[in-house]
Amino acid sequence: MGKVAKTADRAKAAETAEQICPKCGKPIRIVKRIRNRELNIAGGMYISCSACDYAEKL
């Protein structure tokens, strides 16, 4: 799997290392997002799927 961001919660990262996306079945990764006012998304650490729109805040 890919690298884990330095600011991520490592315990949560270990839990998500083997998980797959509930929508499409592909691997989940940890990403850091900035605030997006147009889409009304708060910034922070997220568990995200790169293939679909699934995202969950850590």
Buried (B, 14 or more C-beta within 10 A) or exposed (E): EEEBBEEBBEEBBEEBBEEEBEEEEEBBBBBBBEEEEEEEBEEEBBBBBEEEEBEEEB
